[in-house]
Every structure is written in structure tokens, then in C-alpha cells.
Amino acid sequence: MTSSRLADCLVERYDLIPPVNVRALLDAVANVEEIEWHFEVDGLVLGLSEPGKPRVFLKLNQSPNRLRFTIAHEWGHISIPWHVESLLPCHVGVATMPILGNREREANEFASRILIPDRFIRATIAASKDPNFWLSEVSRCQVSAHAGVLALRTYLPSGYSFVIEQPSPRPAIIVRSRGTHIINTAGKSPHVTLAATSYRHANAVVNGKTVYWYQHIDDSYPSEFKTSLTSSQLLERITARFGLEISPGRATGKAINGIIGGKLRDRYGMDVGRMLGVLRYHLELDADFHQLLGDADFDAFLAVRVEELAKRDSQRGPR
């Protein structure tokens, strides 16, 4: 079991709902003391391998959101069975995760999943297409804007970017959902380059930080779409007209189905409009498909295919 999976199990066991009372969870399993110090350590846990409750020391002079993360982090050390060292000094922070040792990285991942439960993020994204709603829900978790946006990214489809403003002279933090085309912002404001390729954009405040969001996919669905053909029949017509290969050595049908299978592999919570938008977004990035875009049969094929996937998903139930 991973630290993230363990966190998910504890969320279910205790039915944790944001904002999670992590201090009560920690107090129940440890003797906790808050101390003011000026060292680069946010928390300290002792006695994990000894009988009785371990002792946890928390740095008093840290921001409320960071303190909450530290508390969840220390609860992670105590809850993760293989964290048995007798002394664990902790310096938490989302930005430092890649350079931390395994124990610290696991405790950070655990803390993130406790404060922003996986089931909560899934439900939030499935409930609305409005990024302002997503960010408002993340604010309820009482975490940093960066941690909240990273949690959202886990289940967002391709085509979303976020810019988190930082105090000068620190550069803004840019977060993109997986598979989102990376735009070169060198020499330009990220807002200018991201806005230029977005269908809509706005901003919201997440726990004191301004977060700008950009939606690069058009998730509208044709309101008057009708056809009696199946996706297989439409694909045969497309292949007959455009040839067996859309480019030398690249089979037309295999390439189309490859894009669909790859880009919609993680489609939890997507409706047909969003699935169609994700496909169009990636097809526009691939020069080989430009000749097909705008073709009536190809547009019909995409619409029918996402409807078939949506119907299959509904028959299977939640994954």
C-alpha cells in the first residue's frame, strides 16, 4: 500500500470532509506541543519506534495553511507503518517535494490527500465545468493555492492552465493539466500567451492568492447533431475518402483510434462535450489531422464515438 492509498482509506474510515480537522486527528494519537523556533524545520516527531504516544513539536511561527499541512504531514509519519524512525525532523512544502527523501515525500503526499481528499476533488470536477467553482471548493480545504491547483490537475483533462501570482520579485507559478500543450512564455507575460490560446479565462482568489485560469478546450457539443451511422461506418467512409494513411506509414484508422484511446483513457467525470473538446484540442495540435478537421463525416465520427464511450461508461458505473 502506498502512502496516498493509505490516506484515501483513512478519509473513508473517518469520513473526512473539508476543511478537515487535522489537529484533532493528530491530538488523538500524539502528544503535541507548539514551540516558537527559527530553524528551517516545520515539525518534529519523536518516539515512533517506542511504546506509548509519540511526541510532536510544531513550529509556532508559520502561516495557518502551512501549519495545517505540517500537522497533516506529522499525522502521516505516525500513520504510515513503515515510518518507524525515532526522530523525524520535517520541512514541508509542495515546491520542495521532488528533492525530499522517500519518508518526507510520502508524508507530504499523505498530507495532501488528507487535506484535499481524492473523492472530494473527483466530485468537485464532476459537479461543474466552471473553474471558478473548482477553485472555490478548493478554498474550503484551507490549503495553499498551489497545493489546491495541483490537486485539481490530477483529475482535469487536457486543456487547462493556471497561473498563481507570487509576491515580487518571485515569478508566477504556472500549472497545466496533464497533456496540455506547453506554450513558450519566454519574454512575454504568461497571461498574454495563455489568453491567446484560450476559449475563456478569468481569475479567482484562493486563500489569499490570485489564481488565473485558462480553458484551452472548447467543450461545447453540437446541439443539432444527428446521424444514423455508427462510428465504425463513419470511420470506413473517412478512410475511403482520405486514404488508408493520413501520412506516409501512419494508418488513418489506427491513428484516429490511437488519439481517442490515449487522450480519453482517464475520462472520469467527463461528459460528451468535454470528451469532444479534449479530442479536438489534441487533433488540432497534430498536423496530420488538419486535413480531416472540419470534414462533416469526421466531425460526426467524433461525436458518435464520444456518445458510445459515454453510454459504455454509464453501463459500467463509477470507476
C-alpha positions in Angstrom: 0.0 0.0 0.0 1.3 3.5 -0.9 1.1 6.5 1.4 -1.6 8.1 -0.9 -3.7 4.9 -0.8 -3.4 4.8 3.0 -4.6 8.4 3.2 -7.6 7.5 1.0 -8.5 4.7 3.3 -8.4 6.9 6.4 -10.5 9.5 4.6 -13.1 6.8 4.1 -12.7 5.4 7.7 -13.2 8.8 9.4 -15.4 10.2 6.6 -13.2 13.3 6.3 -14.9 16.3 4.7 -13.0 19.7 4.1 -12.0 21.6 6.0 -10.5 18.5 7.7 -9.9 19.0 11.5 -6.3 17.6 11.3 -5.4 19.0 14.7 -7.9 16.7 16.3 -6.7 13.7 14.3 -3.1 14.4 15.5 -4.0 15.1 19.1 -5.8 11.7 19.2 -2.5 9.8 18.5 0.3 12.0 19.8 1.3 14.4 22.5 1.5 17.7 20.6 3.4 20.9 21.6 3.7 24.1 19.7 7.1 25.8 20.1 8.5 29.0 18.6 11.8 28.5 16.9 13.7 29.9 13.9 15.2 26.8 12.4 14.3 25.6 8.9 12.2 22.8 10.4 8.4 23.0 10.4 7.7 20.0 12.7 9.4 17.3 14.6 8.2 13.8 15.7 9.9 11.6 18.2 9.3 8.2 19.6 7.7 6.4 16.6 9.5 3.2 17.5 8.9 3.4 21.2 5.9 2.3 23.3 3.2 4.9 24.0 2.2 8.0 22.2 4.9 9.7 20.1 5.7 13.4 20.7 5.2 16.0 18.0 6.6 19.5 18.1 5.2 22.1 15.8 6.8 25.4 14.7 4.6 28.1 16.0 5.6 31.0 13.7 4.3 29.6 10.4 1.3 30.6 8.4 -2.1 28.9 9.2 -2.3 27.0 5.9 1.3 25.8 6.3 0.7 24.8 9.9 -2.3 22.7 8.8 -0.1 21.0 6.2 2.6 20.4 8.8 0.0 18.8 11.2 -1.3 16.5 8.4 2.3 15.7 7.5 3.2 14.6 11.1 0.0 12.6 11.3 1.2 10.9 8.1 4.5 9.9 9.7 2.6 8.4 12.7 0.0 6.6 10.4 2.4 5.2 7.8 3.5 1.9 9.3 7.0 1.8 7.8 7.9 5.3 9.2 9.5 3.9 12.3 12.4 6.2 12.9 12.6 7.6 16.5 13.4 11.1 15.3 12.0 12.8 12.2 12.6 16.5 11.5 10.3 17.8 8.9 10.4 20.6 6.4 7.2 20.5 4.4 6.2 22.3 1.3 4.8 21.4 -2.1 7.5 23.1 -4.1 10.3 21.1 -2.3 8.7 17.6 -2.7 10.9 16.4 -5.7 14.2 16.8 -3.7 13.0 15.3 -0.4 13.8 11.8 0.8 11.2 9.0 0.5 9.9 9.4 4.0 9.3 13.2 3.6 7.8 12.8 0.2 5.4 10.1 1.4 4.3 12.2 4.3 3.7 15.2 2.0 1.7 13.0 -0.4 -0.3 11.7 2.6 -0.9 15.2 3.9 -2.2 16.4 0.5 -4.6 13.6 0.2 -5.9 14.1 3.7 -6.4 17.9 3.4 -7.8 17.6 -0.2 -9.4 14.2 -0.3 -9.3 12.4 -3.6 -13.0 11.7 -3.5 -13.7 15.4 -2.9 -11.6 16.5 -5.9 -13.3 13.9 -8.2 -16.8 15.1 -7.1 -15.9 18.7 -7.4 -14.7 18.4 -11.1 -17.7 16.1 -12.0 -20.2 18.6 -10.5 -19.4 21.6 -12.7 -17.5 22.8 -15.7 -16.8 26.1 -14.1 -13.2 26.6 -12.9 -14.3 29.3 -10.5 -16.4 26.7 -8.8 -13.5 24.3 -8.6 -11.3 27.0 -7.1 -14.0 28.0 -4.6 -14.3 24.4 -3.5 -10.5 24.0 -3.1 -10.5 27.1 -0.9 -12.7 25.2 1.6 -9.8 22.8 2.2 -7.8 25.7 3.8 -4.6 24.8 1.9 -2.2 26.9 -0.2 -3.4 27.9 -3.7 -0.5 25.9 -5.2 -1.5 22.7 -3.3 -5.1 23.2 -4.3 -4.3 23.7 -8.0 -2.0 20.6 -8.0 -4.8 18.5 -6.6 -7.2 19.8 -9.3 -4.7 18.9 -12.0 -4.8 15.3 -11.0 -8.3 14.8 -12.5 -8.6 17.6 -15.0 -8.5 16.6 -18.7 -6.0 18.2 -21.1 -6.5 21.9 -21.9 -6.4 23.8 -18.6 -3.7 26.2 -17.3 -3.4 28.1 -14.1 -1.2 31.0 -13.1 -0.6 31.7 -9.4 0.7 35.1 -8.7 3.6 35.5 -6.2 5.0 38.5 -4.4 7.6 40.4 -6.4 10.3 39.5 -7.5 9.3 35.8 -7.4 7.9 34.6 -10.8 4.3 33.4 -11.1 3.7 29.7 -10.7 2.3 28.0 -13.9 0.4 24.7 -13.6 -1.0 22.9 -16.5 -3.3 19.8 -16.6 -1.7 16.7 -17.9 -1.3 16.7 -21.7 -1.8 20.4 -22.1 0.4 21.9 -24.8 3.3 23.8 -23.3 3.4 27.4 -24.6 6.7 29.2 -24.7 6.2 32.3 -22.5 9.8 33.5 -22.7 10.0 37.3 -22.9 6.2 37.6 -22.5 3.7 37.7 -19.7 2.2 34.2 -19.2 -1.2 35.8 -19.2 -0.7 37.1 -22.7 0.4 33.8 -24.2 -2.1 31.7 -22.3 -5.0 34.0 -23.0 -4.2 34.0 -26.7 -5.0 30.2 -27.0 -7.9 30.0 -24.5 -11.6 29.8 -25.2 -12.3 31.5 -21.9 -10.3 32.7 -18.9 -10.9 34.5 -15.6 -9.4 34.6 -12.1 -10.3 33.8 -8.5 -8.8 34.2 -5.1 -7.8 31.0 -3.3 -6.9 31.6 0.4 -5.3 35.0 -0.3 -3.6 34.2 -3.6 -4.9 35.3 -7.0 -5.2 32.4 -9.4 -5.8 33.0 -13.1 -7.3 30.1 -15.0 -7.4 29.4 -18.8 -9.5 26.9 -20.6 -7.9 25.9 -23.9 -10.6 23.4 -25.0 -14.0 24.1 -26.4 -16.3 21.7 -24.5 -19.5 22.7 -26.3 -21.5 20.0 -28.0 -23.3 20.3 -31.4 -27.0 21.0 -30.4 -28.4 19.8 -33.7 -26.2 16.8 -34.4 -28.0 13.8 -36.0 -26.8 10.7 -37.8 -27.9 7.1 -38.0 -24.4 5.7 -38.7 -22.2 4.0 -36.2 -18.6 5.2 -35.5 -17.3 2.2 -37.4 -19.3 3.0 -40.5 -18.2 6.7 -40.4 -14.6 5.7 -40.0 -14.9 3.5 -43.1 -16.2 6.5 -45.1 -13.4 8.7 -43.8 -10.7 6.1 -44.7 -12.2 5.6 -48.2 -12.1 9.3 -48.9 -8.8 10.3 -47.2 -6.9 7.1 -47.9 -5.6 4.3 -45.7 -2.7 6.5 -44.5 -3.0 10.1 -43.3 0.7 10.4 -43.7 3.3 8.0 -45.1 3.5 5.0 -42.8 0.7 6.2 -40.5 -2.5 4.3 -40.9 -5.6 6.5 -40.8 -7.9 4.3 -38.7 -5.2 3.3 -36.3 -4.0 6.9 -35.8 -7.6 8.1 -35.1 -8.4 5.4 -32.6 -5.0 5.9 -31.0 -5.7 9.5 -30.3 -9.1 8.6 -28.9 -7.8 5.8 -26.7 -4.8 7.7 -25.4 -6.4 11.1 -24.7 -9.6 9.7 -23.2 -8.0 7.0 -21.1 -8.6 9.0 -17.9 -12.1 10.4 -18.6 -13.6 10.1 -15.1 -16.4 12.7 -14.8 -16.2 13.9 -18.4 -19.4 14.4 -20.2 -19.6 14.1 -24.0 -18.9 17.8 -24.6 -15.7 17.7 -22.6 -14.6 14.5 -24.2 -15.2 16.0 -27.7 -13.3 19.2 -26.7 -10.3 17.2 -25.5 -10.1 15.2 -28.8 -10.4 18.4 -30.9 -7.7 20.1 -28.8 -5.2 17.3 -29.5 -6.2 16.8 -33.1 -5.5 20.5 -33.7 -2.0 20.0 -32.3 -1.3 17.2 -34.7 -0.6 18.4 -38.3 -1.6 15.0 -39.8 -5.2 15.6 -38.8 -5.6 19.1 -40.1 -7.0 17.8 -43.4 -9.7 15.9 -41.5 -10.8 18.7 -39.2 -13.9 20.4 -40.4 -14.9 17.4 -42.6 -18.6 16.6 -41.9 -18.0 12.8 -41.6 -15.1 13.3 -39.3 -17.0 15.7 -37.1 -19.9 13.2 -37.0 -17.5 10.3 -36.2 -16.0 12.1 -33.2 -19.5 13.0 -31.8 -20.8 9.4 -32.3 -17.6 7.9 -30.8 -17.8 10.0 -27.6 -21.5 9.2 -27.2 -20.6 5.5 -27.5 -18.0 5.9 -24.8 -20.3 7.8 -22.5 -23.0 5.1 -22.9 -20.5 2.4 -22.2 -19.3 4.3 -19.1 -22.8 4.7 -17.8 -23.5 1.0 -18.1 -20.3 0.1 -16.3 -21.0 2.6 -13.5 -18.4 4.7 -11.5 -14.8 3.5 -11.8 
